[in-house]
Amino acid sequence: MISELLDNFIKGTISSVIAKTCTSPLELWRIQRQNYFIPNSTLKDVIKKEGIRYLWKGNYANLIKGTPQYGLNFMLYKEINKTVENKLMAGAASGCISIAIIYPLETTKTFLSLQTNKTKYKGVYNVLRNTSIKRLYGGLPVSIFGFGTFSGCLFYFKDYVQRKNTYFPPINGGLASIMALTITYPTDLIRRRLQLQGYDKSVPIYKNTFDCIRKIYKYDGISGFYRGLHANYVKSFAQWSIYFYVIDNMKSR
């Protein structure tokens, strides 16, 4: 059993490293579109002020966060699915547990991605050392709900798409992620806004999750909850296509 758990963790981890590194500029773009009010938050600004290699800024933190998260998520999903045959429920449970464990690193990744020329933080350790526990866990409840729902939908739709699309399997994971993201996207945007409390004076101030929801709706309407969705579609399709394609090929060996 331990060897099987470890094997699934390694598969999820390796797949995550490859997928996230390949799509890191798209990850930066989607975070920028969600938080448009942050100064210099366009890919053009990043290239002009910092250089092309900084399109991968935050990727180190993203890998530190993402590799254990998605390794754990895949491992837990496979294990839970043995007793809970419903893929939606098994994926939701694994998603909730994995995001709760690594959440401070999720906040760290967001901070490092949105800063310019390291004006706020020098790296992962610097963020963790100089950020309060409250800020590191900002938006955790909505993240547990959001990523849990996303993970459940992702594994459920992956199984569904895989049975329907036998012509070009590499895109199955991407198609499943588009379906899952369409359902859960507002929770991801709200989570980012709550993570960024106190990060910069340009960030709107929210008292809590409900205040965040109220203010987004007040100033931007329903469309405000879907700001940056197109960027997320592009990034998510690419990342999860690569992620599941790598896992599926590792299985077949």
VOBA-1610 file (N, C-alpha, C; in pm, whole numbers, padded with zeros to 5 digits, always signed):
BEGIN
Met+00084-00121+00000Met+00000+00000+00000Met+00087+00126+00000Ile+00193+00126+00083Ile+00280+00243+00093Ile+00347+00269-00041Ser+00392+00160-00107Ser+00458+00176-00237Ser+00363+00232-00342Glu+00236+00192-00335Glu+00136+00243-00429Glu+00108+00391-00404Leu+00097+00429-00275Leu+00077+00569-00240Leu+00193+00654-00291Leu+00315+00605-00267Leu+00435+00678-00309Leu+00441+00689-00461Asp+00405+00582-00528Asp+00406+00580-00674Asp+00310+00685-00730Asn+00189+00693-00674Asn+00091+00791-00720Asn+00134+00933-00686Phe+00199+00949-00570Phe+00248+01082-00532Phe+00357+01128-00629Ile+00447+01039-00664Ile+00555+01072-00756Ile+00500+01107-00895Lys+00403+01030-00941Lys+00342+01057-01071Lys+00277+01196-01072Gly+00201+01225-00969Gly+00136+01356-00961Gly+00236+01469-00952Thr+00346+01444-00880Thr+00449+01547-00862Thr+00524+01575-00991Ile+00571+01471-01056Ile+00646+01487-01182Ile+00559+01555-01288Ser+00435+01510-01299Ser+00343+01569-01396Ser+00321+01716-01368Ser+00313+01751-01240Ser+00292+01890-01200Ser+00412+01977-01237Val+00533+01928-01212Val+00655+02003-01243Val+00659+02036-01393Ile+00635+01936-01475Ile+00640+01955-01620Ile+00531+02051-01666Ala+00408+02027-01621Ala+00294+02109-01666Ala+00306+02253-01621Lys+00345+02275-01496Lys+00351+02411-01443Lys+00466+02492-01502Thr+00579+02427-01526Thr+00692+02498-01585Thr+00661+02538-01729Cys+00597+02448-01802Cys+00562+02478-01941Cys+00461+02592-01952Thr+00374+02604-01855Thr+00265+02703-01864Thr+00283+02820-01766Ser+00402+02837-01711Ser+00424+02942-01611Ser+00390+03082-01661Pro+00429+03122-01784Pro+00389+03256-01831Pro+00238+03273-01840Leu+00167+03167-01871Leu+00021+03173-01875Leu-00037+03186-01734Glu+00029+03123-01636Glu-00013+03136-01497Glu+00003+03281-01450Leu+00116+03342-01487Leu+00140+03482-01453Leu+00034+03571-01517Trp+00004+03545-01642Trp-00097+03623-01715Trp-00234+03614-01650Arg-00273+03495-01608Arg-00407+03480-01549Arg-00416+03551-01414Ile-00309+03547-01335Ile-00310+03617-01206Ile-00317+03767-01228Gln-00245+03814-01330Gln-00249+03957-01362Gln-00388+04002-01404Arg-00455+03922-01485Arg-00589+03959-01532Arg-00690+03959-01418Gln-00672+03872-01321Gln-00761+03870-01206Gln-00741+03993-01118Asn-00618+04040-01112Asn-00583+04150-01021Asn-00525+04267-01101Tyr-00605+04317-01191Tyr-00566+04420-01287Tyr-00524+04550-01221Phe-00563+04571-01096Phe-00535+04697-01027Phe-00392+04706-00974Ile-00319+04595-00973Ile-00180+04596-00928Ile-00094+04666-01033Pro-00006+04759-00994Pro+00079+04829-01092Pro+00164+04732-01174Asn+00185+04763-01301Asn+00269+04685-01392Asn+00222+04541-01409Ser+00091+04521-01403Ser+00039+04384-01408Ser-00006+04342-01548Thr+00089+04352-01643Thr+00069+04298-01776Thr+00198+04227-01818Leu+00188+04132-01910Leu+00307+04063-01958Leu+00402+04160-02028Lys+00345+04260-02098Lys+00426+04360-02165Lys+00510+04438-02065Asp+00450+04475-01951Asp+00524+04548-01847Asp+00636+04462-01790Val+00608+04334-01770Val+00709+04244-01714Val+00829+04235-01808Ile+00805+04216-01938Ile+00914+04205-02035Ile+00993+04335-02042Lys+00922+04448-02041Lys+00987+04578-02053Lys+01069+04614-01930Lys+01015+04590-01811Lys+01079+04635-01688Lys+01173+04530-01626Glu+01149+04401-01657Glu+01226+04296-01590Glu+01297+04200-01684Gly+01245+04184-01804Gly+01307+04091-01899Gly+01221+03967-01922Ile+01247+03899-02034Ile+01166+03784-02073Ile+01169+03673-01970Arg+01286+03649-01909Arg+01295+03537-01814Arg+01202+03556-01694Tyr+01160+03681-01669Tyr+01072+03705-01555Tyr+00926+03670-01586Leu+00901+03624-01708Leu+00769+03566-01734Leu+00751+03438-01652Trp+00864+03385-01603Trp+00860+03266-01517Trp+00876+03304-01370Lys+00866+03433-01337Lys+00879+03471-01197Lys+00763+03411-01118Gly+00792+03366-01001Gly+00691+03298-00921Gly+00683+03149-00950Asn+00755+03104-01056Asn+00746+02961-01089Asn+00812+02875-00984Tyr+00921+02926-00925Tyr+00988+02850-00819Tyr+00892+02826-00703Ala+00824+02934-00662Ala+00725+02921-00555Ala+00608+02835-00601Asn+00572+02848-00728Asn+00462+02770-00783Asn+00495+02621-00780Leu+00621+02587-00807Leu+00662+02447-00803Leu+00668+02396-00660Ile+00720+02480-00570Ile+00725+02440-00429Ile+00585+02418-00375Lys+00490+02501-00421Lys+00351+02487-00380Lys+00280+02377-00458Gly+00297+02382-00590Gly+00217+02297-00677Gly+00256+02150-00677Thr+00386+02123-00667Thr+00428+01983-00676Thr+00376+01899-00559Pro+00389+01946-00434Pro+00330+01866-00327Pro+00177+01867-00329Gln+00119+01982-00370Gln-00027+01991-00373Gln-00086+01891-00472Tyr-00037+01894-00595Tyr-00094+01807-00697Tyr-00047+01663-00682Gly+00072+01645-00622Gly+00115+01510-00589Gly+00023+01449-00483Leu-00003+01528-00378Leu-00095+01484-00273Leu-00236+01465-00327Asn-00280+01558-00411Asn-00416+01552-00463Asn-00439+01424-00543Phe-00345+01392-00630Phe-00359+01271-00712Phe-00349+01146-00626Met-00253+01145-00533Met-00236+01030-00444Met-00361+01006-00360Leu-00413+01113-00299Leu-00531+01101-00214Leu-00654+01064-00295Tyr-00665+01120-00415Tyr-00779+01086-00500Tyr-00781+00937-00532Lys-00668+00883-00572Lys-00661+00741-00606Lys-00694+00654-00486Glu-00650+00696-00368Glu-00675+00618-00247Glu-00820+00629-00203Ile-00873+00752-00199Ile-01012+00773-00156Ile-01109+00708-00253Asn-01074+00710-00382Asn-01163+00654-00485Asn-01180+00502-00472Lys-01091+00440-00396Lys-01104+00296-00373Lys-01225+00265-00286Thr-01253+00353-00191Thr-01366+00331-00100Thr-01486+00418-00136Val-01459+00535-00194Val-01567+00623-00240Val-01565+00619-00392Glu-01650+00540-00452Glu-01645+00518-00596Glu-01689+00640-00677Asn-01760+00730-00614Asn-01803+00853-00683Asn-01681+00942-00706Lys-01643+00960-00830Lys-01523+01038-00863Lys-01535+01184-00823Leu-01655+01238-00830Leu-01677+01376-00789Leu-01647+01395-00642Met-01697+01305-00558Met-01676+01314-00414Met-01531+01285-00376Ala-01471+01184-00441Ala-01332+01149-00412Ala-01239+01263-00449Gly-01263+01325-00565Gly-01181+01438-00608Gly-01199+01559-00519Ala-01322+01583-00473Ala-01349+01697-00385Ala-01277+01680-00252Ala-01281+01560-00197Ala-01216+01533-00068Ala-01065+01550-00079Ser-01006+01495-00184Ser-00861+01507-00201Ser-00821+01653-00225Gly-00904+01727-00297Gly-00874+01868-00323Gly-00876+01951-00196Cys-00975+01930-00112Cys-00987+02005+00015Cys-00866+01980+00105Ile-00824+01855+00115Ile-00712+01819+00204Ile-00582+01877+00151Ser-00557+01862+00021Ser-00429+01905-00035Ser-00411+02057-00030Ile-00518+02134-00059Ile-00505+02280-00057Ile-00487+02331+00085Ala-00550+02267+00181Ala-00538+02308+00322Ala-00395+02289+00372Ile-00329+02183+00327Ile-00194+02152+00373Ile-00092+02253+00320Ile-00104+02292+00195Ile+00001+02375+00133Ile-00037+02523+00121Tyr-00146+02566+00179Tyr-00201+02698+00148Tyr-00104+02817+00164Pro-00022+02825+00267Pro+00070+02939+00277Pro+00160+02953+00153Leu+00194+02842+00091Leu+00276+02848-00030Leu+00195+02900-00149Glu+00065+02879-00147Glu-00023+02933-00251Glu-00023+03087-00243Thr-00034+03139-00121Thr-00029+03283-00101Thr+00107+03339-00141Thr+00213+03268-00104Thr+00349+03310-00138Thr+00367+03321-00289Lys+00317+03223-00362Lys+00327+03225-00508Lys+00258+03348-00566Thr+00142+03381-00514Thr+00068+03497-00563Thr+00146+03626-00539Phe+00202+03641-00420Phe+00280+03760-00386Phe+00400+03776-00480Leu+00475+03669-00500Leu+00595+03676-00583Leu+00561+03701-00730Ser+00448+03651-00775Ser+00409+03668-00915Ser+00373+03812-00947Leu+00315+03884-00851Leu+00263+04018-00877Leu+00359+04132-00842Gln+00472+04101-00781Gln+00566+04208-00751Gln+00653+04239-00874Thr+00712+04358-00876Thr+00799+04399-00986Thr+00941+04419-00935Asn+01037+04354-01002Asn+01179+04367-00967Asn+01209+04339-00821Lys+01138+04244-00764Lys+01161+04203-00625Lys+01157+04321-00528Thr+01064+04413-00552Thr+01056+04533-00469Thr+00994+04504-00332Lys+00925+04393-00319Lys+00860+04362-00192Lys+00925+04243-00121Tyr+00953+04137-00196Tyr+01007+04015-00135Tyr+01122+03961-00220Lys+01219+03899-00153Lys+01336+03845-00222Lys+01316+03700-00266Gly+01222+03632-00202Gly+01199+03493-00238Gly+01098+03427-00147Val+01085+03296-00160Val+00985+03221-00084Val+01004+03237+00066Tyr+01126+03214+00112Tyr+01152+03222+00256Tyr+01124+03362+00309Asn+01160+03464+00231Asn+01139+03603+00272Asn+00990+03633+00290Val+00907+03580+00200Val+00762+03599+00213Val+00711+03532+00339Leu+00748+03408+00358Leu+00700+03331+00474Leu+00745+03394+00605Arg+00865+03448+00607Arg+00921+03506+00729Arg+00856+03640+00763Asn+00820+03716+00659Asn+00773+03853+00683Asn+00622+03871+00665Thr+00549+03763+00653Thr+00405+03772+00636Thr+00337+03704+00754Ser+00239+03769+00811Ser+00169+03714+00927Ser+00092+03588+00890Ile+00068+03505+00989Ile-00008+03382+00969Ile-00146+03414+00912Lys-00207+03521+00962Lys-00339+03560+00915Lys-00339+03590+00766Arg-00237+03663+00719Arg-00229+03696+00577Arg-00192+03575+00493Leu-00107+03487+00546Leu-00069+03366+00472Leu-00189+03276+00448Tyr-00285+03280+00541Tyr-00404+03196+00528Tyr-00526+03275+00483Gly-00503+03396+00429Gly-00613+03477+00380Gly-00687+03408+00267Gly-00817+03393+00280Gly-00897+03329+00176Gly-00900+03178+00183Leu-00850+03118+00293Leu-00845+02972+00303Leu-00982+02905+00293Pro-01084+02951+00367Pro-01215+02882+00359Pro-01271+02875+00218Val-01267+02988+00146Val-01320+02988+00010Val-01232+02905-00082Ser-01102+02895-00050Ser-01011+02814-00130Ser-01039+02665-00111Ile-01066+02625+00012Ile-01099+02485+00038Ile-01225+02447-00038Phe-01324+02533-00031Phe-01449+02507-00104Phe-01424+02509-00255Gly-01351+02611-00301Gly-01330+02628-00444Gly-01245+02519-00506Phe-01128+02492-00445Phe-01040+02392-00505Phe-01096+02251-00485Gly-01164+02231-00373Gly-01227+02101-00353Gly-01330+02073-00462Thr-01411+02174-00491Thr-01512+02161-00598Thr-01445+02144-00733Phe-01341+02223-00759Phe-01269+02214-00885Phe-01208+02075-00903Ser-01142+02026-00798Ser-01078+01895-00806Ser-01180+01785-00831Gly-01293+01792-00761Gly-01398+01693-00781Gly-01450+01695-00923Cys-01480+01815-00974Cys-01530+01829-01111Cys-01424+01785-01212Leu-01298+01819-01184Leu-01189+01785-01275Leu-01178+01634-01298Phe-01173+01557-01189Phe-01160+01412-01202Phe-01288+01350-01260Tyr-01402+01406-01224Tyr-01528+01354-01278Tyr-01535+01377-01429Phe-01507+01499-01473Phe-01514+01531-01616Phe-01401+01464-01694Lys-01286+01446-01630Lys-01175+01375-01698Lys-01219+01234-01735Asp-01284+01166-01642Asp-01333+01032-01669Asp-01439+01033-01779Tyr-01526+01133-01774Tyr-01633+01145-01874Tyr-01575+01172-02013Val-01487+01270-02023Val-01428+01308-02152Val-01345+01194-02208Gln-01274+01126-02120Gln-01187+01016-02164Gln-01268+00905-02232Arg-01389+00883-02182Arg-01476+00781-02242Arg-01536+00827-02374Lys-01553+00959-02390Lys-01615+01013-02511Lys-01513+01043-02621Asn-01397+01095-02582Asn-01297+01135-02681Asn-01183+01035-02685Thr-01188+00945-02780Thr-01081+00846-02798Thr-00994+00879-02918Tyr-01024+00992-02984Tyr-00955+01028-03106Tyr-00825+01105-03080Phe-00828+01192-02980Phe-00708+01271-02949Phe-00696+01286-02797Pro-00651+01181-02727Pro-00645+01178-02581Pro-00566+01291-02513Pro-00460+01347-02578Pro-00381+01450-02509Pro-00460+01570-02458Ile-00578+01597-02518Ile-00654+01716-02477Ile-00763+01684-02374Asn-00775+01558-02335Asn-00883+01520-02243Asn-00877+01594-02111Gly-00757+01604-02054Gly-00741+01676-01928Gly-00774+01823-01942Gly-00735+01882-02055Gly-00764+02022-02078Gly-00912+02049-02093Leu-00982+01964-02165Leu-01126+01979-02181Leu-01198+01965-02047Ala-01153+01869-01966Ala-01213+01850-01834Ala-01192+01972-01746Ser-01073+02033-01756Ser-01043+02151-01673Ser-01129+02270-01713Ile-01158+02285-01842Ile-01244+02394-01888Ile-01383+02381-01827Met-01436+02259-01825Met-01567+02234-01765Met-01565+02265-01615Ala-01462+02215-01546Ala-01452+02237-01401Ala-01433+02385-01368Leu-01350+02453-01447Leu-01321+02593-01423Leu-01444+02681-01443Thr-01525+02648-01542Thr-01646+02725-01570Thr-01739+02725-01448Ile-01743+02613-01378Ile-01829+02599-01260Ile-01771+02671-01138Thr-01640+02666-01121Thr-01579+02708-00995Thr-01501+02839-01003Tyr-01492+02902-01119Tyr-01403+03017-01135Tyr-01421+03130-01033Pro-01543+03172-01002Pro-01557+03284-00906Pro-01485+03261-00774Thr-01478+03137-00727Thr-01410+03111-00600Thr-01260+03137-00612Asp-01202+03111-00729Asp-01060+03136-00748Asp-01031+03284-00747Leu-01116+03363-00812Leu-01097+03508-00814Leu-01111+03567-00675Ile-01212+03524-00601Ile-01234+03573-00464Ile-01115+03537-00376Arg-01065+03416-00393Arg-00949+03373-00314Arg-00829+03463-00337Arg-00802+03496-00463Arg-00688+03584-00494Arg-00706+03720-00428Arg-00825+03774-00435Arg-00849+03906-00376Arg-00825+03903-00225Leu-00868+03798-00159Leu-00851+03787-00014Leu-00705+03760+00023Gln-00634+03688-00062Gln-00492+03663-00038Gln-00413+03794-00039Leu-00454+03887-00124Leu-00378+04008-00147Leu-00407+04121-00048Gln-00489+04097+00051Gln-00517+04200+00151Gln-00388+04247+00218Gly-00361+04377+00209Gly-00240+04431+00270Gly-00117+04421+00182Tyr-00128+04359+00066Tyr-00012+04342-00022Tyr+00033+04475-00084Asp-00064+04555-00126Asp-00034+04681-00193Asp-00152+04776-00171Lys-00124+04907-00170Lys-00231+05004-00145Lys-00334+05007-00258Ser-00300+04951-00373Ser-00394+04947-00484Ser-00499+04838-00470Val-00475+04745-00375Val-00567+04633-00356Val-00691+04679-00279Pro-00811+04653-00330Pro-00933+04688-00256Pro-00936+04617-00120Ile-00991+04683-00020Ile-00996+04627+00115Ile-01129+04555+00137Tyr-01121+04434+00187Tyr-01241+04355+00217Tyr-01237+04309+00362Lys-01350+04316+00430Lys-01357+04274+00570Lys-01356+04123+00583Asn-01422+04057+00489Asn-01432+03911+00492Asn-01480+03864+00354Thr-01506+03734+00343Thr-01547+03677+00215Thr-01676+03740+00163Phe-01773+03755+00251Phe-01902+03810+00209Phe-01889+03957+00166Asp-01803+04031+00234Asp-01779+04170+00197Asp-01711+04177+00060Cys-01622+04083+00034Cys-01554+04075-00095Cys-01655+04050-00206Ile-01743+03953-00184Ile-01846+03921-00283Ile-01936+04043-00308Arg-01977+04109-00199Arg-02066+04224-00211Arg-02002+04337-00290Lys-01876+04366-00263Lys-01809+04478-00329Lys-01778+04448-00476Ile-01741+04325-00505Ile-01717+04289-00645Ile-01845+04306-00726Tyr-01954+04258-00669Tyr-02083+04269-00737Tyr-02126+04416-00749Lys-02102+04494-00645Lys-02143+04636-00645Lys-02070+04716-00753Tyr-01939+04694-00768Tyr-01861+04775-00859Tyr-01848+04716-01000Asp-01857+04584-01011Asp-01834+04521-01141Asp-01950+04435-01190Gly-02050+04413-01103Gly-02161+04328-01143Gly-02122+04181-01149Ile-02208+04099-01207Ile-02181+03955-01218Ile-02054+03929-01298Ser-02031+04009-01401Ser-01912+03988-01485Ser-01783+04004-01406Gly-01789+04077-01293Gly-01670+04096-01210Gly-01616+03966-01152Phe-01705+03871-01131Phe-01664+03741-01075Phe-01596+03654-01179Tyr-01603+03696-01306Tyr-01544+03618-01415Tyr-01433+03695-01485Arg-01382+03799-01417Arg-01274+03878-01475Arg-01151+03789-01495Gly-01095+03792-01613Gly-00976+03712-01642Gly-01006+03568-01678Leu-01133+03534-01698Leu-01169+03394-01725Leu-01104+03343-01852His-01097+03428-01956His-01038+03383-02082His-00892+03342-02063Ala-00819+03419-01981Ala-00679+03385-01953Ala-00671+03254-01877Asn-00764+03232-01788Asn-00766+03108-01710Asn-00801+02988-01797Tyr-00889+03007-01895Tyr-00921+02899-01988Tyr-00795+02854-02063Val-00721+02951-02114Val-00601+02920-02192Val-00499+02847-02105Lys-00471+02904-01988Lys-00371+02845-01899Lys-00414+02708-01850Ser-00540+02696-01808Ser-00590+02572-01752Ser-00591+02460-01857Phe-00635+02493-01978Phe-00639+02393-02084Phe-00499+02337-02111Ala-00401+02428-02122Ala-00264+02385-02149Ala-00206+02304-02033Gln-00222+02355-01911Gln-00162+02288-01795Gln-00220+02149-01772Trp-00352+02138-01772Trp-00412+02009-01737Trp-00405+01909-01852Ser-00394+01957-01975Ser-00369+01866-02087Ser-00233+01799-02068Ile-00133+01881-02036Ile+00003+01829-02015Ile+00006+01738-01892Tyr-00056+01784-01783Tyr-00054+01711-01655Tyr-00109+01569-01672Phe-00228+01556-01725Phe-00290+01424-01737Phe-00225+01341-01848Tyr-00175+01406-01952Tyr-00107+01332-02059Tyr+00019+01265-02004Val+00094+01339-01922Val+00216+01283-01862Val+00179+01168-01768Ile+00079+01187-01684Ile+00036+01082-01592Ile-00009+00957-01668Asp-00091+00976-01770Asp-00142+00863-01846Asp-00029+00786-01914Asn+00072+00858-01961Asn+00185+00790-02024Asn+00274+00720-01923Met+00282+00776-01802Met+00358+00709-01696Met+00289+00582-01654Lys+00158+00580-01655Lys+00081+00462-01619Lys+00106+00348-01715Ser+00122+00385-01844Ser+00129+00281-01945Ser+00264+00213-01953Arg+00361+00263-01880Arg+00497+00207-01885Arg+00514+00095-01782
//
